[in-house]
Amino acid sequence: MISEVLKREVIACLNILNSGGIILYPTDTIWGIGCDATRPEAVSRIYRIKKRIGSKSQIVLLDSPKKLPIYVEHIPLITWDLLKNITTPLTIIYPKGKNLAHNLLGEDGSIAIRIPDHEFCRELVKEFGKPIVSTSANLSGKDSPHAFSDINPAIIRQVDYTVGINHDTLTPSRASRMIKIYDNGEFNVIRP
C-alpha cells in the first residue's frame, strides 16, 4: 500500500495528465518529463520544452509486462527472458509500436518501453491506465539530471506540475540500459 504523500502526488499528476499536461517527476533512473503517451500534442510540447528534434523517439513507461501486447505489434520471445533476467533498469526498443502517439515512434515504427521498479511510477501508470512518456528532464544535448537541483529552471517553469517527492534524493548515476529487439529475435545493446 502506498503512503498518503504518494497518493496525493499520484492524484495531482493524474489531473494534469488527463488534461493533456506535462509533469516533471522522479523515476527509477533519472528525473523525467512526462505526458500521456497517446496524445500527440502533449508529446510535441515535450519536444519543444527539451528543444529536441521531433524525429528522436522517446521512452514510455508501463506498469506491467502484461500490457505490452496493447502497445507493441509483435513481441519477440527473447523479450520475456530479458525482462526476467536483467535486474537493472531496462528499456527495450520493440520493432513496431501501436496505440501510441505517432510522434513517439522511431522513424522505423519502433517504440522504447520501460517497466520501472519505482513505487511512484508504477502506481501513477497503473492509475492512469495508459503509458506515460519518460524522457530525461534536460535540454537536448545537456547532461541528464541526477538530482532535482540539477534540473534547468527553464524546464521547471514550462511543465504544468512538479512532483513534490525525492527532491533531496540522488538518482542512479546513469539512465536505463537500452536493448533493441528485432522481429527475428535478435537484439543489439544500444546503451549498456
SULFEN-V410026 format. One line per field, one symbol per residue. ss: DSSP state (a for helix, b for strand, c for the rest). phi: phi as a letter, one per 30 degrees, with the letter a starting at -180 (. if undefined). burial: + if it has 24 or more other C-alpha atoms within 12 Angstrom, else -. A space follows every 10 residues. Layout:
# SULFEN-V410026
ss = ???
phi = ???
burial = ???
This chain:
# SULFEN-V410026
ss = cccaaaaaaa aaaaaaaacc ccbbbccccc cbbbcbccca aaaaaaaaaa ccccccccbb bbccaaaaaa abcccccaaa aaaaaccccb bbbbccbccc caaacccccc bbbbbcccaa aaaaaaaacc cbbcbbcccc cccccccaaa ccaaaaaacc bbcccccccc ccccccbbbb bcccccbbbb bc
phi = .dddddeddd dddeedddci dcccbdbdcb dbcbaddcce dddeddeded hcdddcdbdb cbcadddedd cbdbceeeed ddddcccdeb ccccebdahb eedcddecid bcbbcdcaed ddddddddib dbdbcedbde icdddcbedd ddeddedcdc acdcbidccd dedadddbbc ccedjdbbdd bd
burial = -----+--++ -+++-+++-+ ++++++++++ +++++++++- -++++++-++ ---+-+++++ +++++--+-- ++-+++-++- -++-----++ ++++++++++ ++++++--++ ++++++++-+ ++++++++-+ +++++++++- ---+++++-+ ++--++-+++ +++-++---- +--+++++++ ++-------- --
